[in-house]
Amino acid sequence: MMNRTNMIGLAVLWCMAQWTTPLYAGDSARVGVLDQQTVMERSKAGKAALDDMAGYAQTRQKIINADEQELKELQQSLEDPNTKLTDAVRQEKEEQLRSKVEAYQHRVQEFNREVQQKRGEMVADYSRKIAAAAQSVAQKEGYAAILDKGNDAMLRIVLYHQAALDVTELVVKEFDRQNP
């Protein structure tokens, strides 16, 4: 049998549970998901930024390709059996080739670093802008949170969601409105 103290304790716990439930049971929070990469690719400003980035990388690649061609031609001239070079001239050309290969490798590393840095700055800038657009959509549409669902190339944060939760297109429109 339960003694009186235990019964009172249970009654108090039951009452507390009844009073606190409404505090936690409120309306369910709306959560949306978006794909930042898609926002970049479909928004006007994002497309322009991606095109600028591609152009920047392409100009660097053209310089690298020209350097590479020059190195191939120098290498072929050294390996050509029809070319008669004195030992001093051959040694000078080989030294020139080594020097140009080192300069080429340094340039490739420098260009790669520059492109990565520029890409990182662009991603950081546009991530802030996309976050602002997502916040605006969340406030207008009553979302408690909007999560980046990620993609296969990056960390996938949201493993599953119903298609109705995807607000990517709303964020694209808001992003375009905020970033003409």
C-alpha positions as CSV (number, residue, x, y, z in Angstrom):
1,M,0.0,0.0,0.0
2,M,1.0,3.5,-0.6
3,N,1.5,5.7,2.3
4,R,0.1,9.2,2.5
5,T,3.4,10.9,1.7
6,N,3.9,8.9,-1.5
7,M,0.4,9.6,-2.6
8,I,0.8,13.4,-2.1
9,G,4.2,13.2,-4.0
10,L,2.5,11.5,-6.9
11,A,-0.3,13.9,-6.9
12,V,2.1,16.9,-7.0
13,L,4.1,15.3,-9.8
14,W,0.9,14.7,-11.8
15,C,-0.2,18.3,-11.3
16,M,3.2,19.6,-12.3
17,A,3.2,17.5,-15.4
18,Q,-0.3,18.8,-16.3
19,W,0.8,22.4,-15.8
20,T,4.1,22.2,-17.6
21,T,2.9,20.3,-20.7
22,P,1.3,23.3,-22.3
23,L,4.6,25.1,-21.9
24,Y,6.4,22.6,-24.1
25,A,3.6,21.4,-26.3
26,G,3.0,24.6,-28.2
27,D,2.7,24.8,-32.0
28,S,5.2,22.7,-33.9
29,A,8.0,24.7,-35.4
30,R,8.3,25.0,-39.2
31,V,11.7,24.0,-40.6
32,G,12.8,24.4,-44.1
33,V,15.8,23.2,-46.1
34,L,17.8,24.8,-48.9
35,D,20.8,24.0,-51.1
36,Q,23.2,26.9,-51.1
37,Q,24.9,25.6,-54.3
38,T,21.6,25.7,-56.1
39,V,21.0,29.2,-54.9
40,M,24.4,30.2,-56.3
41,E,23.8,28.5,-59.6
42,R,20.2,29.8,-60.1
43,S,20.4,33.4,-58.8
44,K,21.5,36.2,-61.2
45,A,24.2,37.5,-58.9
46,G,25.4,33.9,-58.1
47,K,25.6,33.0,-61.8
48,A,27.6,36.2,-62.5
49,A,30.0,35.5,-59.6
50,L,30.5,31.9,-60.8
51,D,31.1,33.1,-64.3
52,D,33.6,35.7,-63.1
53,M,35.4,33.0,-61.1
54,A,35.5,30.7,-64.1
55,G,36.9,33.5,-66.2
56,Y,39.6,34.3,-63.6
57,A,40.6,30.7,-63.5
58,Q,40.6,30.4,-67.3
59,T,42.9,33.3,-67.8
60,R,45.4,31.7,-65.3
61,Q,45.0,28.4,-67.1
62,K,45.9,30.1,-70.5
63,I,49.1,31.4,-69.0
64,I,49.9,28.0,-67.7
65,N,49.2,26.3,-71.0
66,A,51.4,28.8,-72.8
67,D,54.3,28.1,-70.4
68,E,53.7,24.4,-70.8
69,Q,53.9,24.6,-74.5
70,E,57.2,26.6,-74.3
71,L,58.6,23.9,-72.0
72,K,57.6,21.1,-74.4
73,E,59.2,22.9,-77.4
74,L,62.4,23.5,-75.4
75,Q,62.4,19.8,-74.4
76,Q,61.9,18.7,-78.0
77,S,64.7,20.8,-79.3
78,L,67.0,19.2,-76.8
79,E,65.9,15.7,-77.7
80,D,65.8,16.2,-81.5
81,P,68.6,14.0,-83.0
82,N,68.9,16.3,-86.0
83,T,69.9,19.2,-83.9
84,K,73.7,19.4,-83.5
85,L,74.6,21.3,-80.3
86,T,77.9,21.7,-78.8
87,D,78.3,20.5,-75.2
88,A,78.4,24.1,-73.9
89,V,75.2,25.1,-75.8
90,R,73.4,21.8,-74.8
91,Q,74.4,22.4,-71.1
92,E,73.1,26.0,-71.3
93,K,69.8,24.9,-72.8
94,E,69.4,22.2,-70.2
95,E,70.0,24.7,-67.5
96,Q,67.5,27.0,-69.1
97,L,65.0,24.2,-69.2
98,R,65.5,23.4,-65.5
99,S,65.1,27.0,-64.6
100,K,61.9,27.4,-66.7
101,V,60.5,24.2,-65.2
102,E,61.1,25.5,-61.7
103,A,59.5,28.9,-62.7
104,Y,56.6,27.0,-64.2
105,Q,56.0,24.9,-61.1
106,H,56.2,28.0,-58.9
107,R,53.7,29.8,-61.2
108,V,51.3,26.8,-61.1
109,Q,51.4,26.7,-57.3
110,E,50.9,30.5,-57.1
111,F,48.0,30.5,-59.5
112,N,46.3,27.6,-57.7
113,R,46.7,29.4,-54.4
114,E,45.3,32.6,-55.9
115,V,42.3,30.8,-57.4
116,Q,41.6,28.9,-54.2
117,Q,41.8,32.1,-52.2
118,K,39.5,34.0,-54.5
119,R,37.1,31.1,-54.6
120,G,37.1,30.9,-50.8
121,E,36.5,34.7,-50.5
122,M,33.6,34.4,-53.0
123,V,32.0,31.4,-51.1
124,A,32.3,33.2,-47.8
125,D,30.7,36.4,-49.2
126,Y,27.9,34.6,-50.9
127,S,27.3,32.3,-47.9
128,R,26.6,35.5,-45.9
129,K,24.3,36.9,-48.6
130,I,22.4,33.5,-48.9
131,A,22.1,33.4,-45.1
132,A,20.5,36.9,-45.1
133,A,18.1,35.9,-47.9
134,A,17.2,32.7,-46.0
135,Q,16.6,34.7,-42.8
136,S,14.3,37.0,-44.7
137,V,12.4,34.0,-46.1
138,A,12.2,32.4,-42.7
139,Q,10.8,35.6,-41.1
140,K,8.3,36.2,-43.9
141,E,7.1,32.6,-44.1
142,G,7.2,31.7,-40.4
143,Y,10.0,29.2,-40.4
144,A,11.8,28.6,-37.1
145,A,14.9,27.4,-38.9
146,I,16.2,26.8,-42.4
147,L,18.9,24.2,-42.7
148,D,21.4,23.8,-45.6
149,K,20.8,20.3,-46.9
150,G,24.2,20.1,-48.5
151,N,25.0,17.9,-51.4
152,D,27.0,14.8,-52.3
153,A,30.2,16.9,-53.0
154,M,30.1,18.4,-49.5
155,L,28.9,17.3,-46.1
156,R,25.3,16.3,-46.3
157,I,23.7,17.8,-43.2
158,V,20.1,16.8,-43.9
159,L,19.8,13.1,-44.7
160,Y,16.1,13.2,-45.4
161,H,13.4,15.8,-45.9
162,Q,10.0,16.0,-47.5
163,A,10.0,17.9,-50.8
164,A,7.5,20.4,-49.3
165,L,10.2,21.6,-46.8
166,D,12.6,22.7,-49.6
167,V,12.6,26.6,-49.7
168,T,15.6,26.8,-52.1
169,E,13.5,28.6,-54.9
170,L,12.1,31.0,-52.4
171,V,15.6,31.8,-51.2
172,V,16.8,32.2,-54.8
173,K,14.0,34.8,-55.4
174,E,14.8,36.6,-52.2
175,F,18.5,36.5,-53.0
176,D,17.9,38.1,-56.4
177,R,15.7,40.7,-54.8
178,Q,18.4,41.6,-52.2
179,N,21.3,41.4,-54.7
180,P,20.3,43.0,-58.0
